[in-house]
Amino acid sequence: MVIKVFLASSSGSTAIKKKQQDVVGFLEALKVDYTQLDIACNEENRMWMRQNVPTEKKPTNGIPLPPQIFNEESYCGDYDTFFEAKEDNLVYTFLGLPPPPGSKEAADKEHIVENGTHAEETNAEENPDDSTEVPVEERNGDAHGEEEQEACEEEEGEGGEEEEEVADDEAMEGETAGDEEPAEEEEAEEAEEETDEVTEDTEARAAEEEQEEADDDREEEAE
């Protein structure tokens, strides 16, 4: 693969000359094999360059300016795209060439490949059944079964709460009844005590009356 750089050796534009020098100088620094093709002195080179630059890459007037870079017949780009690739350390990718071992671009590519492969393997291990589709009926059936189970659990919970409330009411009634029984017993005992007191008072009064009557009879006999 040969890199072709189309240049204008006799261009009157200082900007174009500087751009051409930047491209050529950088390619030489990278020791990339390339060929310079002059469009100022060779009409055939100028026509070929204009015909092979993609339409969407041409300026408004339709005439692309040098430098234009190709890899054999494949268009790589102009100075602006070359500069962007240079800034991103992607010149070899821009030129369509494999980066040499040990270069930063090669190291970055290896890192990306390793991370991508590792990520795919990790996802496959974590989700082994992702590729297995579950029938809609089974998914719906599972969902329906879960809904029924939740409904049963709610009914059981409500039933348990009602039983607990009934048990609490019975316990309260039992406690109330238990409290009432001692109260009734105490009232009965108090009534018995009052009755005994009344009976004793009555007997005492009767005995006093009998004693008085006996005393009166004795007085009458004595007279």
Secondary structure as UniProt FT lines:
FT   STRAND          3..7
FT   TURN            9..10
FT   HELIX           14..30
FT   STRAND          34..38
FT   HELIX           43..52
FT   HELIX           55..57
FT   TURN            60..61
FT   STRAND          68..71
FT   TURN            72..73
FT   STRAND          74..78
FT   HELIX           79..87
FT   TURN            88..89
FT   HELIX           91..95
FT   TURN            101..102
FT   HELIX           104..126
FT   TURN            128..131
FT   HELIX           136..222
//
